[in-house]
């Protein structure tokens, strides 16, 4: 609607500037003006209805408006002739609006008076701690779960598709039948063509039965079905679980080019950075929205937490002062202070209702005695199942302190190679030699080592109430609390745990045993982002050897120092650094190679996407920065050993009484000199990388 100067005594100006107030209503409004004054506005219905219609579509305020100045509609005094004009207010339609929604299971409030709105075109990353209620919120959004209180408004005719963590599919159907659905009844004649295109993109077999598919393939089929439905709103719960790099990058591209709105729950930080246009955090029953991707949210979240702590500290200080005052007795009972007493009672209620932020997992690993310098040596190892070759002529050595990431598509044989390295599986040909004093801790992606009938306490340390972590002795109840399990749950069976809780329990069980080799097969699945970052820090400081299988690109970059990559036909390549470093070093794909035969982590039709990443290979990674900080101390230790040996050599009686010892000292000094030279070279290399970054 346009407003001119409506004052009766307003002077006539030779030129007028009209102000446009555009409500986000998606309506066509006819208005009539004379010399800039609003004469009339024709609305599709009454003003009250007009304004009421606006309210549910605007999440932040009942009647939000944008005010702009339009100089092109200025008029002169002579233009008194009445003319009509028209403008169209475009808006982003609200698909779902939650108002003051409450949802609780028992005494645990998942949603506590939460407000939330999803607009057309939104791509929302939903994050929060394990057990915060993210999956329950998705069920409220798609109507599978009704809230205890509050209002949920949905756009008329809204279509929603949901892909759960473990999708339930018709086991008897084929892939093509599942993707097409009952298209004849719906008269959706394009559906078979769309399904066939998705099957080709994902490298699926159209006639394969769902019952015989692996977890990763089932997830691909479920995602393809949801995208084929072309819903108004797509809800995804941990979609990257069980997907390889090809699948993750395919899904990224599809979501970005899709017209549907999106709410996605994921722990994959790189995926959130690429896909999300806003981040919504579910924290203590409230929903907090942040514009931008995950990296931008991290910076703002740190500021918000600091501000919250300061505000709570001021509140607690004021409450403590009022508690001191009330205990003075007679002064508090005077009539003129009754208002202050009532305020104190309100402060007490507010403090009792405050939900403290959940603590972080406190991780510590019980490191065993040091292993030998050599952990495992593979010499011309080949392994195959029938005609399919998993490993072909692999020769490599794994040394103490190595942190190696295994990269490859689903079914490439990463877990098989791990079992060969650990000696659990004998290769078809070749030899595997292991070092001495190896204590292996194994974390498998299916959590199969967990006994479903055992209690949490029995799982951690059967037959004992105490756990020894290094030189610290902890009761099993206290140790479980470090991993966010309350003492009341210590006697609960493993079968009662959620996916994230199972992952935490498996980590707690592994870290409670002395190890010098950690083998982690998809450890990031089901963990929340805070726990994931703590696990990263622990592995960066771990003095033993780490073998890691993960499709979390950020996790690989932050943890591993080298990678073993499945390059197709049983060939495995070795590369220095993490995921981004591999992208910069890997050979260009052969034009004759089919797109799905090799584990290409980026679509082949966009080879230029890898070029800008080459510059990132020179950046100083987190583990290299820690190594650089520790180098001066290591050099000082080596030099101290040199001084001690030199002082021992200066003793003239050494050659007379123990000439063999003199020879040993010469050899040790030569080795120390070589070690010192390597440390200085490494120092120069890292300093150069830090200067470039």
Number of C-alpha atoms within 10 A of each C-alpha: 20 20 16 17 17 11 8 6 7 8 8 11 11 12 14 19 17 21 18 17 16 21 19 19 21 14 16 14 16 16 19 18 19 16 24 25 16 17 16 14 14 13 15 12 8 10 11 8 11 14 14 13 14 17 15 20 26 20 18 12 11 14 17 16 14 9 11 11 11 11 12 9 13 13 18 13 13 8 12 12 9 11 11 11 10 12 14 15 14 13 15 15 16 19 23 22 20 22 18 15 22 21 23 16 10 6 6 14 16 23 27 19 17 18 20 18 21 23 20 18 18 20 25 27 28 27 24 20 20 19 15 21 23 22 19 18 20 21 17 17 24 19 13 11 13 18 20 12 15 16 15 19 15 19 13 8 8 12 16 20 20 22 20 19 19 15 15 11 14 13 13 13 16 17 26 21 19 21 27 21 17 12 14 10 8 9 9 12 12 10 19 17 11 17 24 17 14 21 19 12 14 18 14 16 13 16 11 15 17 19 13 12 14 13 14 17 20 21 25 25 23 22 22 24 23 19 21 18 18 15 19 18 26 23 24 23 20 19 24 26 23 24 21 21 22 22 22 22 19 17 21 18 13 14 19 15 8 14 16 19 20 28 23 25 23 24 25 25 17 15 21 25 18 15 21 24 19 21 26 23 21 21 21 20 21 21 18 16 17 18 14 16 22 25 14 14 19 13 10 13 15 11 11 12 12 11 12 12 11 12 12 14 12 12 15 14 12 14 18 12 11 17 15 11 15 15 10 10 10 8 12 16 12 10 8 10 12 12 11 14 18 11 14 19 15 12 17 14 11 12 14 9 9 11 11 8 9 11 12 13 19 15 16 16 20 19 20 19 13 18 20 15 13 16 24 21 17 19 16 15 21 21 23 15 8 6 6 10 17 21 26 19 16 17 15 16 14 20 17 19 19 18 27 25 29 26 28 24 24 19 13 21 20 24 16 17 19 19 15 19 21 20 14 11 13 16 20 14 15 16 16 20 15 17 15 13 15 21 18 18 20 21 21 18 19 13 17 10 13 18 14 14 13 16 18 28 26 19 21 28 15 12 9 11 13 18 19 17 18 14 7 8 11 14 13 22 20 15 23 24 16 17 19 17 18 12 16 8 16 19 12 15 17 21 14 13 15 13 16 18 19 20 22 23 24 22 22 22 22 20 21 22 21 18 23 26 27 22 22 20 22 19 25 24 23 21 22 19 18 15 20 19 14 15 21 18 16 15 20 20 12 19 17 23 24 25 20 25 24 24 28 24 16 17 23 25 20 20 25 24 23 21 25 20 22 23 20 20 14 18 15 21 15 16 20 14 24 27 28 18 22 23 21 18 15 15 9 10 15 9 8 6 9 10 18 16 12 18 20 21 19 18 14 15 8 8 11 10 13 16 11 10 15 16 14 15 20 17 17 19 21 14 20 18 14 13 17 19 12 12 16 13 11 14 18 12 13 17 15 12 15 19 13 11 16 14 10 15 17 10 10 9 11 14 14 10 10 10 12 11 14 17 12 11 17 14 12 15 17 13 12 16 15 11 14 19 13 13 17 14 12 15 19 13 12 21 15 14 17 16 10 11 13
